Amino acid sequence: YKSTDTGATYSAFTNGLDQDEGLTIRNFTVVKIDDVKTIFMSCELDAGVQGDEFSKVKGLVYKTIDGGLNWTKAWEGESLARWLEPIPSATNPDRLVLATGIFDREAFNTNGEGILVSTDNGESWNNSKEGLSNSLFGGGRDCSSESPNMILIGTGNNSDTRKGINGGIYKSVDGGATWTLKLGIANGDEVQDKFTAIQFSESDPEIVYAANEIAVYRSDDSGET
């Protein structure tokens, strides 16, 4: 739905949404390119299959370049699309990073899709899993306002824990190309492994907060410790 009067009224737009039955929208991302507002819509599609604890879902990303009048499918995979972040660089202004999976759904392919990176504004996607032991990212994501290439993401869910796959806080300093576990059981930390939120401080980019079911954690060195 779209409003052009600050939310007083809304109009529905469905052109191009060929899989609207069972579709759940998780996030919108607006990317301004040459004064044209490109909008990406991150979604999940119920596969009609029960998993260990939750229903299994596939993932979709739709894209519009005309304010939502028409949509085209930009990505389709075996786990829901949760967050999509524009992370332009000096050499690539069209880079996008997509995190898939969440703790209250299960991936249709069981293992998830992980992190995907596009260098052509969503026309094509490549998996970015180097350094990751978990491919379901439901626990929050944030980028540093001072260093856009720095991304922190939380992982962990009940389904993976039962399989011996632990979650944690992962960090990338190269725009999502590679990842390093900073907080988690695999690092010897005594923490609960299902992280549900993470956020850089707006007043100090060195400060990061992360949370799971048990506690809130704080880092004063951009997520290193």
C-alpha positions in Angstrom: 0.0 0.0 0.0 1.1 3.5 -0.8 0.1 6.9 0.7 0.9 10.3 -0.9 -0.8 12.3 1.9 1.3 11.4 4.9 -0.8 8.3 5.7 -4.3 9.8 5.6 -5.3 7.5 2.7 -3.7 4.5 1.0 -3.9 2.8 -2.5 -3.0 -0.8 -3.2 -0.5 -1.8 -5.8 -0.1 -5.4 -6.9 1.1 -5.3 -10.5 4.0 -7.7 -10.9 3.4 -9.4 -7.5 2.8 -12.9 -9.0 3.1 -14.7 -5.7 0.9 -12.6 -3.4 -0.9 -15.6 -1.8 0.9 -16.5 1.4 3.3 -13.5 0.9 4.6 -11.7 4.0 6.5 -8.5 3.7 9.4 -8.1 6.1 11.1 -4.9 5.1 11.2 -2.0 2.6 14.5 -0.4 1.4 14.6 2.9 -0.5 17.7 3.5 -2.7 18.0 6.9 -4.3 19.8 6.5 -7.7 20.1 9.5 -10.1 17.0 11.1 -8.4 14.9 8.0 -9.1 13.7 6.3 -5.9 14.2 2.6 -6.4 12.4 0.6 -3.7 13.2 -3.0 -2.7 10.7 -5.2 -0.8 12.0 -8.1 1.2 9.5 -10.9 1.6 8.8 -14.5 2.7 6.6 -17.0 0.9 5.0 -19.7 3.0 5.9 -23.1 1.5 3.1 -25.0 3.2 5.5 -27.3 5.0 5.9 -27.6 8.7 9.4 -27.5 10.1 10.8 -28.6 13.4 9.1 -25.7 15.2 7.8 -23.2 12.7 6.5 -23.2 9.1 9.1 -23.4 6.3 9.3 -20.4 3.9 11.0 -19.3 0.8 12.3 -15.8 0.1 11.6 -13.1 -2.4 12.9 -9.6 -3.2 10.7 -7.4 -5.4 11.9 -4.1 -7.0 10.1 -1.0 -8.3 11.6 2.0 -10.1 8.3 3.9 -10.5 7.1 4.4 -6.9 5.4 1.0 -6.5 3.2 1.1 -9.6 5.0 -1.9 -11.1 7.1 -4.5 -9.4 9.7 -7.0 -10.8 11.2 -10.0 -9.0 14.9 -9.2 -8.1 15.7 -12.4 -6.1 14.1 -15.7 -5.2 15.6 -18.2 -2.8 15.1 -20.9 -0.2 14.9 -18.7 2.9 13.1 -15.5 3.6 14.6 -12.1 2.7 14.9 -10.2 6.0 17.0 -7.0 5.6 18.4 -5.4 2.5 21.0 -2.6 2.9 22.5 -0.3 0.3 26.2 -0.1 1.0 27.8 1.8 -1.8 31.6 2.1 -2.1 33.9 4.4 -4.0 34.3 1.8 -6.7 30.7 0.4 -6.7 27.8 2.7 -6.0 25.3 0.0 -6.7 26.2 -2.5 -4.0 23.4 -4.1 -1.9 23.7 -6.6 1.0 20.8 -8.9 1.7 20.5 -10.9 5.0 18.1 -13.9 4.9 16.4 -16.0 7.6 14.8 -15.2 10.9 14.2 -17.0 14.2 10.4 -17.4 13.9 10.5 -19.1 10.5 12.5 -22.0 9.1 14.2 -22.1 5.7 12.6 -24.3 3.1 16.1 -25.8 2.3 16.8 -26.2 6.1 20.2 -24.5 5.9 19.2 -21.1 4.7 20.7 -18.8 2.1 23.1 -16.7 4.3 24.3 -13.3 3.2 23.9 -12.3 -0.5 25.6 -9.3 -2.2 24.6 -7.6 -5.4 27.0 -5.2 -7.2 24.6 -4.2 -9.9 21.6 -2.8 -7.9 19.8 -6.1 -7.5 20.2 -7.5 -11.0 22.3 -10.4 -9.8 23.3 -11.8 -6.5 26.3 -13.8 -5.0 26.5 -15.7 -1.7 28.8 -14.2 0.9 29.4 -16.9 3.5 33.1 -16.7 4.3 33.6 -16.8 8.0 30.0 -17.7 8.8 28.9 -20.8 10.6 25.2 -19.9 10.6 23.1 -19.0 7.6 19.9 -17.7 9.3 20.0 -14.0 10.3 17.0 -13.0 12.3 18.7 -11.3 15.2 19.1 -7.8 14.0 21.6 -6.0 11.7 23.2 -2.5 11.7 25.8 -0.6 9.8 28.2 2.0 11.2 27.4 5.5 10.2 31.1 6.4 10.3 32.2 3.3 8.3 29.5 2.0 6.0 31.6 -1.1 5.1 31.3 -2.1 8.8 28.3 -4.4 9.4 27.3 -6.2 12.5 24.7 -9.0 12.4 23.1 -11.3 15.0 22.3 -14.9 14.4 20.8 -17.9 16.2 17.5 -19.8 16.4 16.0 -22.9 18.1 16.2 -25.1 15.0 19.9 -24.5 14.5 20.7 -24.9 18.2 19.2 -28.4 18.2 21.5 -29.3 15.3 24.6 -28.0 17.2 24.9 -24.8 15.2 25.4 -21.9 17.4 24.5 -18.3 16.7 26.4 -15.1 17.7 27.4 -11.7 16.7 29.3 -11.5 13.4 31.2 -8.5 12.0 32.2 -7.5 8.5 34.6 -4.6 7.7 34.5 -5.1 3.9 30.8 -4.5 3.1 29.7 -8.1 3.7 32.3 -9.9 1.7 33.8 -11.7 4.7 32.7 -12.2 8.3 34.3 -12.8 11.7 32.5 -14.1 14.8 32.9 -11.6 17.7 30.6 -12.9 20.4 29.4 -16.4 20.7 29.8 -19.9 22.2 32.3 -20.9 19.4 34.6 -18.1 20.7 34.5 -19.5 24.2 32.1 -16.8 25.4 29.5 -17.8 28.0 26.5 -16.4 26.3 23.0 -17.5 25.2 23.4 -18.0 21.4 20.2 -16.6 20.0 20.7 -12.9 19.4 17.6 -10.8 18.6 18.8 -7.2 18.3 21.9 -5.2 17.5 22.4 -1.4 17.1 25.2 1.1 16.8 24.9 4.1 19.1 23.9 7.3 17.3 25.9 9.4 19.7 29.1 7.4 19.5 29.9 5.1 16.6 32.3 3.1 18.7 29.4 1.9 21.0 27.3 -1.1 20.0 24.5 -2.8 21.8 23.4 -6.4 21.3 20.7 -8.4 23.0 19.5 -12.0 23.3 16.9 -13.7 25.5 19.1 -13.4 28.6 21.0 -10.1 28.6 22.0 -6.9 26.8 25.6 -6.6 25.8 27.7 -3.4 25.1 30.8 -3.0 23.1 32.9 0.2 23.2 35.2 -0.8 20.3 32.8 -1.1 17.3 31.8 -4.7 18.2 35.3 -6.2 18.7 34.7 -7.1 22.4 
